[in-house]
Amino acid sequence: MNKKFKLKKGDEVIVLAGKDKGKTGKIIKMLPKEMKAIVSEINKVKKNQKPDNNQPGGIIEKEMPLHISNLSFYDPQSKKGIKIGFKFNNNKKVRINRSTGKEI
């Protein structure tokens, strides 16, 4: 089964639930099999890292994945999360803001 999401890598999103509720960030990586996304500067945890031949060991801060249901596309004009819809323009599928109808 192919999972399709309305959010993409590079989108500005706002967190709807959890310890970072209300914070915004960009999606760094999508994990479709787990239905999760990694967002920059959100859901950071401290992790003990063993030394590698490339990296030194120690305590590092790392972004952990968030479930996609806890994220919403962030509209900088209205300064809140919005719902995304799809529309066909000249035989091309484009994402739109469902409340205003403008293209994203």
C-alpha positions, 0 to 999 in steps of 0.5 A: 500500500502506497501512503501519500501525504499532503505534507512534503519535505521542505514545508513549514509546519506547526506542531499541534500536539506534544511537548513542542505544541505551537512551535514551527519548523521545516520538514527535514525528512519524511518517513512514510512507512512509519507515518512520521516526519523529522522537523528541524529544531522540534522534538529534540532529545539528548542521546549518548553517542559512541565514538565512531571513526567519523564522529567523537562520542559524547552527549548529542542533541538529535531531532526525533520523528513526530507523527504526521497527525500532529503536524499541520501546514503553517501559513505565515500570512494567517499565522496558523495551521491550515488544511491543504487540498488539491486542484488541477490547473492546466492538467497539473495537480497543485496544492491549495489552501482550503480556506482561501483557495490560494496556491501553495 
